[in-house]
Amino acid sequence: MPKLSDKPSRPTATRRVKQRVPSRSPQPFLRFYHSESLRAKTLDVLSTIEKATDAKPHRDTLANLVVELTDSGMEYFFLRPLKLAKAGFVVEQSARFGMAAATGMIASATRTIIGRMDQAQVLAVCGYIRQLME
């Protein structure tokens, strides 16, 4: 294994180095991976809302997207680790039942809150989701 001092100080022509754009926040973060279809749907919904002259008619669509992203994140962060740990069928089913109850309550609140947002607030949520996707 090469030591840090053994590495070239500058990238060579044969080695490309991808430079990361500094995030807006110096805080550590976690992320989750979701399906290509959910990514495509997310980008489509965001583009539609951002291009609309009035974002309010799209609040339900945005709320449903946020619920779907939340479900995907909960699956990734809580249920997948149980499978990887081979926690067992009963534990996984108990966790799945608990997560379904929790995400059901979150979904209800999400739909109510986003359903009452004005144009600027809806666009702020869209912008935040885009920022999370970077």
N, C-alpha and C positions, 0 to 999 in steps of 0.2 A: 504494500500500500504506500503510495507516495506521500511524502510529508508536504505540509503547506509550502515550505520553502522550495520544494522541487517543482511546483507548478509554475508555468510561465506567468509573468506579470500582466501580459497583454494577450488577448486572443490571437491565435495564428489564423492564416487563411483557411486551414483545414478544420479548424475548430470554431464553431459558432457559439457565441454566448448570448443567451437571451437576457436582456436587461429588464428587470422588473421596474415598473413605474411605482414609486412609493405610494402606499395607500394613504388615504386621507386621515386615517387614524393610526397612531403608532401602537395601538393596543393589539394584543394577540387575538386571533380569531380561529374559529372552526368553520368548516364548510361541509356540505354534503353534495353527493353526486346524484343526479336524477336522470330520468330517461331522455333520450333525444326527442321523443314525441312531446314530452312535457316542456322541454326547452323551446321547441318550435312553437308550441301553443302559447307559452309565456311571451315570447318575442312578438307573436302575432297580436295577442291581446294588448300588449303595451303599445305597439305601433298604432293599432286602431284607435286606442284611447288618446294617445298623444297627437294624432293627426285630426281628431274630431274637433269640430267647432264648439261642441258642448260635450263635456266628458260625463255629465250626470246620467245620461241614459245608459251608460256602460258600467255603472256602479255594481250591478248584480254580476256581470261578467267578471269584473275585477275581484269582487268578493269570492266568487266561486274559484277563481284562479288562486287566490291567497289560501283558501281552504285546501285546495289540491296540493299546493306547495308545502303547506304545513303538514298534511298527511304524509307526503313523501319524506319530509325531514324527520318526522317522528319515526317512521319506518326505519330510516337510515341510522338514526342515532340511538334508538332504543330497542327495536326488534331485531335488527341484523346482528348486533353484538351477542344477543342471546343465542341465535343460531350458531354463530361462530364459536361460542363458548360451549355449545352442545348442552345447554341447560336442561333440555328435556321437553317433551311434548306438553306436559301439564304446566310447566313454568311458562313456556312460550304462549300457550293458550290463555293463561291467566294474564300475562302481560298484554297480549293482544286485546283481551276484553277490557282491561283497564285503560289502555291507550284509546280504544274506540270510544269509551265513555268520555275521556278527557277531550279528545279531538271533536267529539260531538258538541260539547259545551263551547269549545273554542270557535267552532264553525258558526254556531248560533250567534255568538257575540260579534264575530268578524262580519257576518252578513248585516247585522243591525248597525254596527258602527260605520262600515263603508257605505251602507245604504243611505246614511244621513249626511255624507260628506258633500261639500261644495266642489266646484271646479278645481280650485287651487289645491285643495286637500287630496282629491283623487289623483291629480298630476304629481303631487309630492309622493304619494304611495308608489306610483309608477316609477318615478325617479329613484326611489329607494330600492325597489326591486331590481332595477337596472344596475345600480351600484353594487348590489349583492352578487350580481352575475359577472362582474368584472374579475 
